[in-house]
Every structure is written in C-alpha cells, then in structure tokens.
Amino acid sequence: MGLTDITDRVARACAEAGRDPSEVTLVAVSKVQPLDRVEAVLEQGHRVFGENKVQEAAGKWPDFRARFDGIKLHLVGPLQSNKTRQAMELFDAIHSVDRPKIANTIARIAQEIGHCPDLFVQVNTGEEDQKAGVLPDQADAFIAECRDLDLPVRGLMCIPPVDETPSLHFALLAKVAARNGLAGLSMGMSADFEEAIALGATHVRVGSAIFGERDYG
Ligand SMILES: *Cc1c(COP(=O)(O)O)cnc(C)c1O
C-alpha cells in the first residue's frame, strides 16, 4: 500500500511485460479520500489524479492547484451533459465519453473555449445494463463519429464486471483500440493493474491501493 509501493509494482509489471515505464501513467484516484491523504501524495511528488464526480473535484482541486504546480486531473466517472463545460475547464482528460450527445456537446464547447481535454471512449466490455460505455460492437462507429467531430480521442477505457476475469476484458479493449488505431488504454484498478499493464494499459486508475480504503460512511 501507498504511492511508492504502487509505483514500484507498476515498474515491475512494466519490466515483466518488456515495456518502458514511461508508457504507463499512474492515475491516483482520489475520490472520497480525506484531503490529508491526497495532500500527502502530492507532497511525495505525484501529480496525476483521477476523480469520478465533477462536483467533488471542483470542490477540492482549485486549492491544491494553487499550492502545487503541474497537477493533471482525469475524470474517470460518468459525465452528464449539463456538467460538460465545467468538466472541460477542470479536467485534462475525460475517460468516459460514451454517447453521441456527449460527443456533440464536447465538440461544441471545445469550439467555444478553444481547447479540449484528451478523450477516452468508454467501452462497456461486459455489456452490463447498469454500466456506462458504448457496446463493443458499436465502438468502431462511435469512435468514427468522434473523429468526424475532430475530437482528440486518445484511447479507450473499460471497467470489467466485478465477477469476471479482468484479463479477458482488457484483451478485448486492446483489440478494439488496435483495430481503430488508438494508442491509449485506460484499464486496471487496485486489484488488477498489473494484469492490465501486461495487456498494454497506458493509464492505470488506482485508488484504494494508494490512499487506503474509501470511507463512504
Ligand atoms: C474508484 C475508481 C477507480 C479506483 O478504484 P480502486 O479499486 O480504489 O483502485 C478506478 N476507476 C474508476 C472508474 C473508479 O470509479
């Protein structure tokens, strides 16, 4: 547990996979965590963080950004269209682009504000009803649609079903990315980031293994 333990494990997983550690970005998912735990990780020099709610992120990150240089924020949770503008102003990357309405809204706001975060298309690899993401057999068409809108799609993201072998989902995501010429793969969390790195992850989203368990109470 802790940042150095996880960065060591990321480096080891890269070595085992014959990959350069610079290819893998560790996104420290700080949602729900007490601010002192987040600050401790900033003090250790880490700068890339993930949040899953726009509102929660807007409440804590402007202060941290005023105190620490070079912070990069990734939105890893679902995006509602009425929060799109705020998300685009706050986040450097959005991992949850998954429907035409959001793609169109992002494209329109990008024109207005003159910049756009890096985008990942979320794929619902397990085809779960309750989960966000485009279905695998609709991914190619949706990625093409995003490209027609000139959106900066960098890669794909998935959250495997809790009760299935994550590697199968990571492999499927990698396959969809490869056939669409996308380099980015946002996959792997605390329990499975090493397997994700073995299958090509470029962004691992690790929360509790860095900060400790989340207390939702
Ligand atoms: C919370 C969250 C994570 C981090 O989960 P851990 O199991 O704590 O590592 C990663 N990705 C998404 C989309 C999340 O919501």
The ligand as a Gaussian input file, in Angstrom:
#p B3LYP/6-31G(d) Opt

LIG

0 1
 C      -12.894000       4.412000      -8.000000
 C      -12.432000       4.113000      -9.361000
 C      -11.159000       3.565000      -9.588000
 C      -10.197000       3.191000      -8.478000
 O      -10.661000       2.045000      -7.818000
 P       -9.726000       1.255000      -6.754000
 O      -10.292000      -0.090000      -6.724000
 O       -9.856000       2.002000      -5.460000
 O       -8.351000       1.299000      -7.269000
 C      -10.775000       3.343000     -10.898000
 N      -11.585000       3.635000     -11.938000
 C      -12.802000       4.167000     -11.757000
 C      -13.645000       4.466000     -12.944000
 C      -13.269000       4.425000     -10.479000
 O      -14.502000       4.935000     -10.318000

